[in-house]
Amino acid sequence: MKVRIQLNRGLEPFFGTRDENIRLLESGLGVSTRLTPDALEIEGPDEAAARAERIVLDYLELTEGGQKISPADVNSLLHVLTADEGASLKGLVESGRARNFGKKSVVPKTVNQRTYLDTIERLDLTFGIGPAGTGKTYLAVAMAVSALLNKQVDRIILTRPAVEAGERLGFLPGTLQEKIDPYLRPLYDALFDMLDSDRVEKALERNIIEIAPLAFMRGRTLNNAFIILDEAQNSTAEQMKMMLTRIGYNSKLVVTGDLTQIDLPLPKRCGLQDALDVLRGVEGLGFVFFDGRDVVRNRLVQRIVEAYERFGDLTGTARQMALPMTEKGEPPTPDPQM
């Protein structure tokens, strides 16, 4: 089957740097393309060619309607579209606009990111586990902001362990808040990316948004709240159990972490690893595992993550981070022969 799409002056960004996006479309769907003076021709099996045509036409419709989609965004979206037959470019972009994320439109850029957002929306407890740069924290904060703006919750609570990453910071000067702020800065960064600074400051003053160390959560019951425990690999087993039992009525908890970046001093047991072992098979919660393919930072970061994963596989020190999820949002029971 061959389809022909009339060239449009707005189509150039779709091709990407050195035509990398059109090459991705070809390899992902098994089609070939040819550029003529007045059209883009797509040839391949009927279903694949029709799907490729739909992707290009969706892009044209969205951009002609005023939607800004950068070549980098096209590249990320194509990775989702070529891996998930049920996804459409228009559907992915419009789902990001349908949720109120404040001043940003958030669109999942990988299949696992899409699964992550869907799992957070569907379940009350979600674990997002994987390497740096995969959007675990950013997307969780985006969903928290969306829930607050849509009045699904009354407040957002962001917390993380105050554990130093391999260096001693000593006794910091200032108030208690000033002492703990350096540990919580990544959460502030994501928050200010979603909301205007004045709005964030007012919400912080009124405790509509609360950012605090994990130790401050003990003894509390968190109702009508969207809670995020970030850097959970640096929580102890006791802290993790304490945090998981804080969930109150009409609340969601998202736990994020990277098991390759544990800064806990030995012999303390990692709370995130402990939760994986203890909660496997528990109904009503979901695990989403990210890997190097989900890194959405500089491409060098993706190559660095993949290099560490390969090295870990060779030395036997890496934990498999790409387990598929069952229908209940749980990782499958490991094969004892593996």
SULBELLIN-V638148 format. One record per residue. RES is the residue in one small letter. D_LAST is the distance of its C-alpha to the last C-alpha in whole Angstrom. Layout:
RES | D_LAST
RES | D_LAST
//
This chain:
m | 44
k | 45
v | 46
r | 49
i | 49
q | 52
l | 52
n | 52
r | 53
g | 51
l | 48
e | 48
p | 45
f | 43
f | 42
g | 41
t | 42
r | 42
d | 41
e | 37
n | 37
i | 39
r | 36
l | 33
l | 35
e | 35
s | 32
g | 30
l | 32
g | 33
v | 37
s | 39
t | 42
r | 46
l | 48
t | 52
p | 55
d | 55
a | 51
l | 48
e | 46
i | 43
e | 42
g | 39
p | 38
d | 40
e | 37
a | 36
a | 39
a | 40
r | 38
a | 38
e | 42
r | 41
i | 39
v | 42
l | 45
d | 43
y | 43
l | 47
e | 48
l | 46
t | 48
e | 51
g | 51
g | 51
q | 47
k | 46
i | 43
s | 42
p | 41
a | 38
d | 37
v | 38
n | 35
s | 32
l | 34
l | 33
h | 29
v | 29
l | 31
t | 30
a | 26
d | 28
e | 30
g | 31
a | 33
s | 36
l | 38
k | 41
g | 38
l | 36
v | 39
e | 41
s | 39
g | 39
r | 43
a | 43
r | 41
n | 43
f | 42
g | 45
k | 46
k | 43
s | 41
v | 38
v | 36
p | 32
k | 31
t | 28
v | 26
n | 24
q | 27
r | 28
t | 26
y | 26
l | 30
d | 30
t | 27
i | 30
e | 33
r | 31
l | 30
d | 31
l | 28
t | 26
f | 24
g | 24
i | 21
g | 21
p | 23
a | 27
g | 29
t | 27
g | 29
k | 28
t | 31
y | 34
l | 32
a | 32
v | 36
a | 37
m | 36
a | 38
v | 41
s | 41
a | 40
l | 43
l | 46
n | 45
k | 46
q | 43
v | 43
d | 45
r | 44
i | 41
i | 39
l | 37
t | 36
r | 34
p | 33
a | 36
v | 34
e | 35
a | 33
g | 33
e | 37
r | 40
l | 42
g | 44
f | 47
l | 47
p | 51
g | 52
t | 51
l | 48
q | 47
e | 48
k | 46
i | 43
d | 43
p | 41
y | 38
l | 39
r | 40
p | 37
l | 37
y | 41
d | 41
a | 39
l | 41
f | 44
d | 43
m | 43
l | 46
d | 49
s | 50
d | 53
r | 51
v | 48
e | 51
k | 52
a | 49
l | 48
e | 52
r | 52
n | 48
i | 47
i | 44
e | 43
i | 41
a | 40
p | 38
l | 36
a | 38
f | 40
m | 38
r | 39
g | 41
r | 41
t | 40
l | 40
n | 41
n | 42
a | 40
f | 37
i | 35
i | 33
l | 31
d | 30
e | 29
a | 27
q | 24
n | 28
s | 28
t | 28
a | 26
e | 30
q | 31
m | 28
k | 29
m | 32
m | 32
l | 30
t | 33
r | 36
i | 35
g | 38
y | 40
n | 39
s | 37
k | 34
l | 32
v | 29
v | 27
t | 26
g | 24
d | 22
l | 20
t | 21
q | 24
i | 25
d | 28
l | 28
p | 30
l | 28
p | 27
k | 27
r | 24
c | 23
g | 24
l | 22
q | 19
d | 20
a | 21
l | 18
d | 16
v | 20
l | 20
r | 17
g | 19
v | 22
e | 25
g | 27
l | 25
g | 23
f | 20
v | 21
f | 19
f | 20
d | 20
g | 22
r | 23
d | 25
v | 27
v | 31
r | 32
n | 34
r | 32
l | 31
v | 29
q | 27
r | 27
i | 26
v | 24
e | 22
a | 23
y | 21
e | 18
r | 18
f | 19
g | 16
d | 14
l | 15
t | 16
g | 13
t | 15
a | 14
r | 13
q | 11
m | 15
a | 15
l | 13
p | 15
m | 18
t | 18
e | 22
k | 23
g | 22
e | 19
p | 15
p | 13
t | 11
p | 8
d | 5
p | 5
q | 4
m | 0
//
